[in-house]
Amino acid sequence: MSVNEDYVNLLKRVREMCLTGQCAGAELELHSVYRRAGCPPYIKVVLAALLARRARHNDAKVVLKHVTPKSIGQCSPSQIKLTISVLVSLGSISEAEALGKAYQEVFGRDASNWLYEMSAPGSQNLSGQRHAPVDELANELAQEPKAIQTLVYAQKHKRDLTTVNLLRQAIRKIIPLFENDPHQMTMVCQAMAELAVLAGDHAQAQRWAHRGLEEDPYCASLALLIDRLRDDGRTTLPPRTVLLCVATQYPDYPDVQSALIRRETAEGRLDEARERLRDWLEREPYSPHALALRKEIAA
């Protein structure tokens, strides 16, 4: 059996492992070979994608460290696109912009189209590009739904209202594609909620955040988003109820615990807030979040 056939068989095993929920094992399989001399680029892309999927963006960046503006000619588009997405997720905007510029210079129109449609850093300065229509962007996002989170993150870092509105329209068009996938639908609802916040549309932000909780009642990021939004008293679940649900399911999430205690304190539920903080300190007596919160409440 040739070396290439070995790698193809490896990818087949990795695919089966991912389909059966053994993603950690799949990562270990890929880790065992990705540093080998001659390891094909697609192995590194798959490993980096799995790491990025679990928000291990720094680890994904290490796997893709060979993808640089100077080496762009030796890299595949999939490597470059993933690296740009990882850099944006890490907030390394200048690095992402430099890589995107090199990508356009070497790969031409296809690179330019992708950079512009994804609103990648620096894409607004590309020459010869017109504003990406909603339908074109929707089609691109339908093929690469993971790009949605990257695009929203980029707008949170540097907001452009035209792009925010374009994204809202494009994502809305493809929502039916995700309605039978709770995980994807939760992600899309959170994206729409965050974009609504950026657009100043707080009513829609509330609507999308609560729609996401219908898919995943224990989504910490949505609970925290709802806590930050202005409570008009018209939602089915008030912020405290949402936070309490997630905090009960995940008592080791410090951000959720902190938000719930602050919420209870602000609502005058001082006894409940203090008891919750006391329980937290009993579980984790040296938690910096809990210790800081104790000082905050005592002040």
Disulfide bonds with the S-S distance in Angstrom:
none
